[in-house]
Amino acid sequence: MDAYHIAYAEINKLDYFITVDKQLLNASKRANLNLKVINPIEFIMEVI
């Protein structure tokens, strides 16, 4: 299901994908994605 959500976010050209899934966060760092996969705390710190 995670792959579907990431693919949907990529296709729709979203800037961020917010998750608390550590495995997904680590896997996304190795992938060549246009969107930024980030945890909620980092997102808040980046946006503010």
C-alpha positions, 0 to 999 in steps of 0.5 A: 500500500505504501508504494501505491501512495508514493506513486500517487503522490509522485504522479500528482506532483506533490511536494511532500509525503508525510509519514512516521514509517521509518522503513518508508523514510529510509527507503525513500532516501535511496529512491530517486523521487521528486517529492520529499518523504518526511516525518511530521516533526521535520515537516513542521520545522521546515515549513515554519 
